[in-house]
């Protein structure tokens, strides 16, 4: 790979720096921090470093920012979240708080949902049985995970009856992107509660774009190699080399495990093993434009079925009150359909709707598009989910690589893994570590002791 001089590199990439230089140093650096990846973790890290007046260079391999959280408005003329859509934690989510200053609307997700049994809605008694069984199953996995890092499937109660397949889908592929046989019960137990959720009316990815304002990421610029030493890092892209004091790498665990980025010195086996143990599950949306509410569903209605096998899905209907419906394909079935191509995914999704709402539902589809995250070369999947025996690999990935490189992303958050806010908090944590290592983190000023006012002495009158 040809090398560019520092002068020519800076002349062609001055827009990468999002804050002015702090001061001259003994060694010439092109940036203080290189952030690899402009997803939620990378944006959070770049914002935090920029706020500390560090010089930041932000590289993104794809043509757009957001990572696995991207909103497209061109496909259907309305917001379509291609990746992450649920704002987990509701108002407690830090991104929901940041949204208040962007002009975008974050609103609570409805608490109710629809369950279909064949071509009809489940009756009240059937719903009570389903939700009761779902709670028991989740509680059993949680209890098992607090005792051992075993497969979540082994913890399921044996009396789930006709709801067995639905519950396995809801707690496995729908929640984790993997079947429960391939998910650690301890990882599920460590996950924080996700019962409270919200949606962004303009799209979750649109919110990330707003929060990335002023960062000037370099798009279509994959980082291919990072050389670290005691004093700094050399970062190589398709446009040349950049010398920085530190680097924060926010790529997915599948990218790490596939050695898409070369590290010198090489990543230790423990890091690669941890990444492999936190491989990404499969989760895709099939967006269907269905004007006029032909299914008779409420806005943001979440629909499951009483499934008779593993070939099932979920439906998130009428996103934010629009005509967009999303059929969720996940786990092994979703991965296989993704391999077959978009046409097969759409065909499965529409056929599944026919089985729940009748033949007219297929005729009501006026436009379609399927995501295929497993085939995205700089992602290779959806969200991380720990395999049995690897629940604590998340902690292992938080250790710095050498003296100058940190990893960040949703896979490094022990309780918010698989979420955008988990990625965001991980990026901020890595940024603080990097700033502290460089001595750029301001220490809070010590509190001055408060002098107590002395009571005035009264004059004695003789």
N, C-alpha and C positions, 0 to 999 in steps of 0.2 A: 504494500500500500504506500503511495507517495505521501511524503510529509510536507506540510505547509509551514512556512515560517510563522512565528508568532505574529509578526507585523501583518502579513497577508491574511492570516486567519481572522485577526481582529478587524481588519478592514472589511472583510466579507461577512462577518457575523457579529457586528457590534450590537445588533438588535437582540442578541441572546442575553445581554447583561441587563438585569432588571433593577440594579441599584448602583450608585457610584462607588468608585474605589474608596476603601477606607484609608489606606496608607501604603506607602511603598514598603516592600519587605526585602530581606536579604536576597531571596530568590524571586525571580520574576514569575508571576502567576497570571494566567489569562482570566481566571475566575477564582473565587473563593470556594464555591460549591457547584459541582455538576449534578444535576438531578436527571436521572434516566427514567423516562416515562412520564407522560402528562395526563395520567388518570387521577383519581381522587387523592391517592397518597402523594403523587408527584406535585400536584397543584398545592396541596397543604404544605408540603415541605418547602416548595419554592416561595410561597407566601410568607411562611414563618421566617425563612432566612432573609428574604428581602426586607421584612419589617425590622430585622436586626442590622440593616445596612450592609449586609454581605452582598458580594457580587455573585449573581446566580446565572448559570447557563442551563437551560431546560431543553432536553432533547426528547423527541417523540418519533417512534419508528413509523407510525401510520400517518394518514393524511388529515387526522382530526384529533382533537383533544377529548379527554373523558375516559379513555381506557375502555372498561367494560360498562360504562355508564354514558350512553350517547343517545341524544334525541334527534330524530329525523322528522322534518316537517314537509319535505318535498314529496315523499312517496304517496301520501294520502291527502295532503293539504291540511293535516291536523297533526299535533304532536304524537309521535310514535317512539316510545322508549325501546331502543333496540336491545338494551341490556337491562341493568338494574332499574327497577320501577318503584319498589316499595321503600318508603322513607321510614325505616324501622325506628321505633322509639318515639315516634311522634314529635312533640315539642321538645323532648329531652335530647333529640338528635342535634348535634352542634350545627349541622348544615341547615336544619329547619330554622334555627335561630339566626344564622347568617342570611337566610332567604329574606328576612324581614326588611333588609336594606336594599334588595335588588328589584323590587316591584313585582316579583313572582309570587304566586299564591300557593301556599302549602296548606292543605286542609285534611281533617281526619278521615281515615278510611272507615267505611260503614262496618259496624260490628256484626251484622247479620250476614248470612250467606245461604245459597241455595244448594240442595242436594237432590239429584234426580235418581229415580228408580225406574229404569226403562224410559217411557215417554211421559212420565208424570213426576211431579214434585213429591218428595218424601213427606209422609204425614207426621204430625207432631210427635206421636209415640215413636216413630221410626227415627226421627231426628234426635230425640232424647236418647235413644239407644246408641246412635252413631256417636254423638258427642261424648256420652259417658264412656264408651269404649275407647274413643280417641284419647281422652284424659287419662284413663287407666294405662293405656299403652305408653303414653309419654312419661307418666310417672314411673312405670316399671323400667324404662330405659334410663331415666335419670337416676333411679336408685341403684341400678346395676353399674352405671358409669362411675358412681362415687365409690364403688368397691373395687372395680377392675377395669382395665382398658381392653374390653372385649367387644365383639361385634354386636351392634345394637339389635340385630335380628334375633339374637339368642335370648334377649330379655323380654321379648313380646309375650304377653299373656296367651294362653292356649284357648281362650274362650271368646274370641272376637267374632266368631260366627260369619255371617254374610258380609260383615264390614272388614274382614281381614285384608283383602286386596286394596281396598280404598285407604285404609289406615297405613298400610305399608307404603303406598304411593305418597300420601300426604306427608308422612314423617321422613320418608327417604328421598326419592327423586324430586318431589316438589320443594322440599325444604333444603336438601343438601346436594341435589344433582346426582346422587348415587343411590343404589339399593341399600337397604339397611344392613345387608350382609357385608357390605364393603365400607361401612361407616363405624367409627369408634363410638361406643356408648359413652365413654368418658368425655369425648369431644362434645357430644350433644349435651351432656350434663354441665359442662363448663360454659356452654353458650348462655348468654343472658336471655331474659324473657323477651319475646318478639310478638307478644299479643297485641301491643299497641302499635299502630302504624298510621301512616299518612301518605298522601300523594301530592306531587307537584303538578298543578294544572297545566303548566307549560312544558312539563317534562323534567325528569330528574337530571338528565344530561344537560338540558338548557340551564339549570341552576349551576352546574359545574362550570359551564362556559362563562356565566356571569362572574363567578368567584375567581376565574382565571384572568380577569381583565387586568392588563398591565404587565403580564408575565412574558409576553412575546416568545412563546415556545418555538423551537425550530422543528417544523413538521417534516415528515418523510426523511428523517435523519436517524436511522438506526445506529445505536452504539454496538460495535462489534467486538471491542476489546477494551479492557481496563487494566492498566499496569499500576500497581500501588507500591510505594516505598515509604520510608520513615518520614519523608518530608512532604509528600504529595501524591497525586495520581496523574497518569497520562490516560486520557480518554480518546479512543479512536472511533471515528464515524466514517461514513462514505464521503465526507467532505474534508477529512484530514484529522489532525491531532490537536488536542487542547490540554494544556497543563493547568491543574487546579489543586487547591489545597486539600479538598475532600470530595467524596462522591456519595450520593444517596441513590440506590438502585431500587426501583419500584416495580420491576417486571414480575410476571406471574411465576408461580412455582413450576409450572410446566415448561416455561422458557428457561428457567434455571436448570432444571433437571435435564433438558435437552441440549445444554451447553451452547445455546444460541449466542451467548456472550462469552468470549474468552477472557479468563482472568489470569493475571500474572502477579504473584504466584498463584498456582491453580487452587480452585476451591477445595477445601478439605472434604474427605469422604463423608464426614458427619453432616456437612451442610447439604451435599447432594442427596444423602439418604433422607434428611429431613424434608427436602423439597419433594422427593419422590413419595414420601409418606403423606404429604399434603397435596396430592395431585388434584387437579380440577375436575369437578363433576361436569355433567352435560345438562344444559338447560337452554332452551330456545323458545322464542315466541313465533307463532304464526299469526301475523296480523291480518284480520279479515274486515273489510269495509262492508257494513250491513246497514244501509240507511233505513230509517223508519222504525227501528226497534222491532224487527220481526219476531224476535224470541220472547218479547214481553218481559224483559228483565230490567232491574233498577240500575242506575249508574254505579259503576265499580262493583257490580255483583260478582262474587266469587262462587263458581259452580264446580262441584265435584259430582261424581256418579257412584252408585253402588256397583263397583267393578266386579266382574267375574274372573278377571285375569290381570296380568301385568300390563297389557296393552291398553292403557287408559291415559287420561290427560286431565287438565283442569281448564276452566274458562274464566277469564277476567273480562266481563262484559261492559261495553259502553264506557270506556275509559274517560273519566272526568265529564261524563254526560254526552260524549260524542258518539259517532256511529262506528267507532273502532272497537272491535272485539279481538282479544288475544287468546289463542289456544296455546296452553303451555305444554311443551313436549320435553320430557326430562328423563334422566337416568339411562339405563341400558337401551330401552326402547327408543328414546329420543336420539341417542347417539347413533344407533343403527339407521334411523330414518335420515339423520343428517348426512351420513355417509352416502346414502342413496341419492340425495339431492333435494333441491327445493320443491320440485314438482311432487315428489313422493310425500314430503312433509305436508304440503297443502292438501293433497288428496286424503291423507290420513285424517287431518284436522277436520275437513268438511264432512268426511264419512262418519267421524265420531259425533259431530253435531247432529247429523241425520239420525243416528241411533238414539239421541236424547230428545230431539225436538221435531223430528219428522222430515220427510223428503223436501218440503218447501224451504227448509233452512239453507240447503245448498244453493237453491235458485236465488236466494236473497243476497248471496255474496257478489259484490260488484267490484271487488279488488282484493288482491292478496299479496303478501310478501312474507317470507320466512327468514329468520336469522340463522346463521350457522357458525356459532362461536368456536366450535371445535376445529373448523377449517380456517380460522383467522390466524395467519402465520405468526403474529406477534402477541398472541394470547393463548391459543390452543385449548380453550375450554371456558367454563363458566366461573363457578366459585370453588374455593378450596374446601375439602372435607377430609378430615384425617381418617386414614385407614386404621383398622383395629391394631392396637399396639403402638400407634404414632400420635396420640393425642398431645403429647408434650413436645412434639417437634416444633411447634410454633415458638416456644420459648427458645429453642436452640437457634432458630434463625435470627433472633434479635441480637445475638452477639456480633460485635464488629468483625469485619473481615480484615485482618491485618490491623493497621493503625489508623487507616483513613477512609474505609468504605463501610457504609451501613446499608442494610436491606430494609425495605418497608413495603407495606401492602396489607390487604385484608387478611392474608394468610398468617400474618404475624400477631394478630390480635386474638388473645385467648378466649374472650367472651363475645366479641363482635365479629368473628370470622364470617366471611361470606356476605358482608354488608359494606355499603359505601362509607358509612360513618366509621366503621372499623378501620377501613383503609385510610380515611382522613386522619383519625387519631394516631395511627401508626406513622403516617408521614410527618405529623407534627412532632412525635416523639423522636424520630430519627433526626429531624432538623435540630431539635434541642441538643441532642447528643453531639452532632457535628459542630454546632456553634460553641458548645462548651469545650470541645476538644481544641478548637481554634482560639479559644479565649475571647470570643465575640459575644458571649452571653453576659448581659449586664447583671451584676449581682444586686439584689435589692439593698437600698441604703439602710444602714442600721437605724433603728428607731432611736430618736433622741429622748433621753429621760425627761419626763415632765416634772418640772419643779412645782411642788405644791406651794401655793400661796400661803405666806405666813400671816396669821391673824394679827391685826393691828393691836398694839398695846394701848390700853386706855390710860390716859394721863390721870395720875392721882391728884385729886384736889385736896389740898391741905385745908 
